[in-house]
Amino acid sequence: MVTDQPGYEHLIQFLTEHLALFTEEGTVLANGKTIGVVLEERIAEQIITLCTQHTELEINHRSMIIREVDGIMYDFQEVLSSVLEKKATREQAELINEIALLIKNLFDSAIARLMD
């Protein structure tokens, strides 16, 4: 659906190009959440929004999306494995939020192709 598309490869490249951000000091989030928690929450929020917006999706489509998101989370956790337990900074949370929005956009495009 999306993990086999060029856009996903570009997204992984985008993350790797910004890995230095995850080693820099910055303003730690007031809520004290770790990078791993912020990553999970932001992606989950976007996927919930995606499924809410696309009411035409059948259960098998939603299942495909969930399987793909599991794979995406695995990939991102692998790339960020050394920093997942660190407290997230505001800058890191902003990048993670941007990535989560890009993931949603990839799924929006895939759904549009699926429904054509």
N, C-alpha and C positions, 0 to 999 in steps of 0.2 A: 504494500500500500504506500508507505513513505520511505521505509528504511532501504529500499532498493532503488530509490530515485536519486538523481544527481543533487537535488536540493538538500537531501540529508547529508550527503558527503560534504557539501559546502558548509553545512551547519557544524559538522564535526571539525572541519578545518577552522571555522570561525572560533570555536571553543579553544582549539589548540593554539591558535594565534594569540589568544588572550590568557593563556595559562599563567603568565607572569603576574597577572592581577591577583591570583590566588596565593602568591607568596609574599605580596607586599603588605605592609602594615596600613591600617586605615581605621576609620571610625567604626568600632564594633556596634552591631545592631543593639538597640536598647533591650530587646526581648531575649538576647543571648542565644538565639538559635544557631545551630551549626550549619555549615555549608550544605551538608547532606540533607538536613531537614528543610532548609529553604528550597533546595532543588526539588525535593519530593512535593512540597506544598505548592510551589508555583506551577509545576507541570500538572499536578492533579487539578488545580483550579482551572487551568486552561482546557483540560480535557473535559471537565464537568461542563464548562461553558460551551465547548464544542458540541457535546451531546445534547445539551439543552437547546441550542440554536438549530440543530439539525433533527427535527422531530420525525423526518421522513426515514431516518435510519432504522433498518430492521435489526433484530437482535443479533443475527449473524454478523452484520456490519459492526455493531458495537463490540462484539467479541473480538473481531479482527483488530479493531482499534486498541482494545485493552492489551491484546497480545503484542502489538507493535510498541505500545507505550512501555510494556515490561522490557522489551528489547532495548528501547531507547534509554530507559533508566539504567539498565545494565551497562550499556556503552558509556554513558556519562559517568557512572560510578567508577568504571574502570579508569577512565581518563583522569578523574579527580580523586582517585583512591587515597592518595597521600594527604589530602586536605579535608576530607569529608567530615572529620570530627572537630575541625577548627571552628571557632566562633566566626560567623560570617560578618563581613564589613558591609557598610552601606553600598560601596562600589561593587562588591561581589554580588550582593543581592540584586542590584540594578542590572548587572550583566546576566544573571540567572533569569531574571524576569524577562529580559529581552529575548533570551534563548527560548524560554517557555512560549512566548508569543510567536516566535518563528516556527516552533513545533506545531502550534495550533494552525498557523497559516499553511504549513505543509499538509496537514490533515484536511483543512478547508478545501485546498486545491484537489486533493485526492478524492474527496467526497463529491466535488463538482464533476470530476471525470467519471466517477462511479455512477452518478445519477443521470449522465447524458445518454 
